[in-house]
Amino acid sequence: MTRTESISRKKIIIFDLDGTLTKSKSNLDRKMAKLIFELLKQKSVAVASGGAFQQFKTQFLSELPRNANFGNLFLFPTSSASGYYYDRRLQRFYKAYDNLLTKRDAKRIVRAFETVFKEIGYVQPRRTYGPVLENRGSQVTFSALGQSAPLRLKKKWDPRQRKRLGIRKVLKRYLPDFEISIGGTTSIDVTRKGVNKTLCVKMLIDRLGVSKKQMLYVGDALFRGGNDYIMRSANIACLPVSGPEETKKLITKLIENDT
């Protein structure tokens, strides 16, 4: 059995969003939307990323055709801290679960970031675009240049993740009872302990009654230190991609080998 044949046998394909299906904070392009549309006819598809549900709606759902098989689509925003499934009767996505941070915990996380910045002498960029520290309900996210920063600027800020790895290392001392992960191109995400991207695997098993052998995770940062790396601990097949263009080739193969 070839690698392509092995992958094509997977029943559930879990994708990262930024850097995998789209460029950072960018919408699906037409070709990717069409490929996802076709893939949903054949397989269950899940998307797990650090963004909030509103970002999923804007960046991902808004670009899919209205007649897509949404019953086969499962969304896991804020690093799987929450999950959204499709109600065929109501024809909309609903929140199936969440792991909300308490107001006290959210404040504690923000204070920890501020303390770490002072300790390491972190200097904030002169110009930022939108919130730098954002409470997304089930996750607090630090975005160095702000949530709405242009992609060309974000790519330059921390391409090798050294800045964020340094911040994360110190932040762990102040928040040992939380999950701290690197996301996107400029972000650090903080969620409750035990809440990270791998949670989507458990939720899909519970929802669909499938096994881990039937799952495949696709992401652009599966290397050590990358925001997808933790998925390797979920004991499912993981396939690294370099970006949306390589993801398109993969989806095309999945569709062709399943017809």
Summary of the structure (lengths in Angstrom):
residues: 259
radius of gyration: 18.0
end to end distance: 17.2
largest distance: 57.0
contacts: 852
relative contact order: 0.18
helix: 41%
strand: 22%
